[in-house]
Amino acid sequence: MRLIYLLPLLFPFASLADCPPMPERSTRHTELMDLVATASNEMIARDYTNELWGIWATAPNDTAQEILDRGMTRRASYDFAGAIEDFDKLIAYCPDYAEGYNQRAFVNFIREDYNAALVDLDRAVELTPDHIGAIVGRALALMQLGQVRRGQIALRKALLLNPWLPERNRIIPLPHNKENDIETDL
């Protein structure tokens, strides 16, 4: 009988309901994607992008939002281990929520663990193919790993979605394709 009382301690999310499914893309999200792609200047694009970040950072329910917010607060205060712990919990609870992966990738990128960041960025982009932040993060991680061509291709994809990205100054001529640096999975 005592084991029943210990279950929430052993499996913290066993007592929580499942994460609700992600809502369908809102009309506003679709509008913002069009607006940022056609913005006439950087300031306007930044306003639209900030609103997109608000959408991406809105978790599926209050429990997920609390975990996300705590992880982001920990990251901002340089508690990277704590942030990773929270993002791990968020991903375990809401495995279809792209921002959990994107935020964990951001922490790993800061820690210069580009391989771990890339795994999460790939998953974030798989879940939300037009997540500009995850696409840019993926581009930068690829370039840090020496996969310059793939990184440049990913960066160009992000710039199609938002031509005013600050990272636009990182565009260079595409290096020749090498056997180990191919354009797959973009």
C-alpha positions in Angstrom: 0.0 0.0 0.0 2.9 2.4 0.7 4.1 1.9 -2.8 1.0 3.7 -4.2 2.0 6.8 -2.2 5.5 6.7 -3.5 4.6 6.5 -7.2 4.4 10.3 -7.7 7.9 10.6 -6.2 9.3 7.9 -8.3 7.5 8.9 -11.5 6.7 12.6 -11.2 4.5 12.7 -14.3 2.7 9.4 -13.7 0.1 11.3 -11.7 -0.5 14.0 -14.4 -2.9 13.6 -17.2 -1.5 13.3 -20.7 -0.4 16.4 -22.4 -3.3 17.6 -24.6 -2.7 17.5 -28.4 -1.3 20.5 -30.0 -4.0 22.8 -31.4 -4.3 23.2 -35.1 -2.4 26.1 -36.5 -4.2 29.3 -35.8 -5.3 31.7 -38.6 -3.1 34.3 -36.9 0.0 32.0 -37.1 -0.6 31.6 -40.8 -1.1 35.3 -41.3 2.1 36.1 -39.3 4.2 33.7 -41.4 3.0 35.5 -44.6 3.5 38.9 -43.0 7.1 38.3 -41.8 8.1 36.8 -45.2 6.9 40.0 -47.0 7.8 42.6 -44.4 9.2 45.8 -45.8 11.9 46.3 -43.2 13.6 44.7 -40.2 11.6 46.5 -37.5 8.3 45.3 -38.9 9.6 41.8 -39.4 10.8 41.8 -35.8 7.4 42.7 -34.5 5.8 39.8 -36.4 8.5 37.5 -35.3 8.0 38.5 -31.7 4.3 37.6 -32.0 5.3 34.3 -33.6 7.5 33.6 -30.6 4.5 34.2 -28.4 2.6 31.5 -30.3 5.5 29.1 -30.2 6.1 29.6 -26.5 2.5 29.0 -25.6 2.4 25.5 -24.2 -0.5 23.1 -24.7 -1.7 23.5 -21.0 -0.9 25.2 -17.7 1.3 22.3 -16.5 3.4 22.4 -19.7 3.6 26.2 -19.6 4.8 26.1 -16.0 7.6 23.7 -16.9 8.6 25.7 -20.0 8.6 29.0 -18.1 10.7 27.5 -15.3 13.2 26.1 -17.8 13.5 29.4 -19.6 14.0 31.2 -16.3 16.7 28.7 -15.3 18.4 29.1 -18.7 18.3 32.9 -18.3 20.0 32.7 -14.9 22.7 30.3 -16.4 21.3 27.3 -14.5 21.8 25.1 -17.6 21.6 21.8 -15.7 18.3 22.9 -14.2 17.0 24.1 -17.5 17.9 20.8 -19.2 16.1 19.0 -16.4 12.9 21.1 -17.0 13.0 20.7 -20.8 13.5 16.9 -20.4 10.4 16.9 -18.2 8.5 19.0 -20.7 9.5 16.7 -23.6 8.6 13.6 -21.7 5.2 15.2 -20.8 4.5 16.8 -24.2 6.5 14.9 -26.8 4.7 16.7 -29.7 5.4 20.2 -28.5 8.2 21.6 -30.7 9.2 24.4 -28.3 10.3 21.9 -25.7 12.9 20.5 -28.1 13.8 24.0 -29.4 14.5 25.3 -25.9 16.6 22.3 -24.9 18.5 22.7 -28.1 19.2 26.3 -27.2 20.7 25.3 -23.9 22.8 22.6 -25.5 23.9 25.1 -28.2 25.0 27.5 -25.4 26.9 24.6 -23.8 28.5 24.0 -27.2 27.0 20.5 -27.4 26.1 21.0 -31.0 25.3 17.3 -31.7 22.7 17.2 -28.9 21.3 20.6 -30.1 21.0 19.3 -33.6 19.0 16.2 -32.6 16.5 18.4 -30.8 16.4 21.0 -33.6 15.7 18.3 -36.2 12.7 17.1 -34.0 11.5 20.7 -33.5 11.5 21.3 -37.3 9.9 18.0 -37.9 7.0 19.0 -35.6 6.8 22.6 -36.7 8.4 22.9 -40.2 8.2 26.7 -40.3 9.7 27.3 -36.8 12.1 30.0 -37.9 14.1 29.9 -34.7 14.6 26.2 -34.8 15.6 26.3 -38.5 18.2 29.1 -37.7 19.4 27.1 -34.7 19.8 24.1 -36.9 21.7 26.1 -39.5 24.1 27.4 -36.9 24.6 24.0 -35.2 25.4 22.4 -38.6 28.0 25.1 -39.4 29.6 24.7 -35.9 29.9 21.0 -36.7 31.7 21.8 -39.9 28.7 21.0 -42.1 28.9 24.4 -43.8 27.0 23.5 -46.9 24.1 22.0 -45.1 24.1 24.9 -42.6 24.0 27.4 -45.4 21.1 25.6 -47.1 19.2 25.6 -43.8 20.0 29.3 -43.3 18.7 30.1 -46.8 15.5 28.2 -46.0 15.0 30.3 -42.8 15.6 33.5 -44.9 12.9 32.5 -47.2 10.6 32.6 -44.2 12.0 35.8 -42.8 14.4 37.7 -45.0 15.3 40.2 -42.2 16.8 37.7 -39.8 19.9 39.0 -38.0 21.7 35.9 -39.2 21.4 37.0 -42.8 24.9 38.4 -42.6 26.2 34.8 -42.2 25.3 33.9 -45.8 28.4 32.9 -47.7 28.7 31.3 -51.2 27.8 27.6 -51.0 30.9 25.4 -50.7 31.0 22.6 -53.2 29.2 19.5 -52.2 31.4 16.9 -50.6 30.7 13.2 -50.2 30.1 13.6 -46.4 28.3 16.9 -46.6 25.2 16.3 -48.6 21.9 18.2 -48.8 19.7 15.4 -47.4 17.0 15.8 -44.8 16.5 19.5 -45.4 
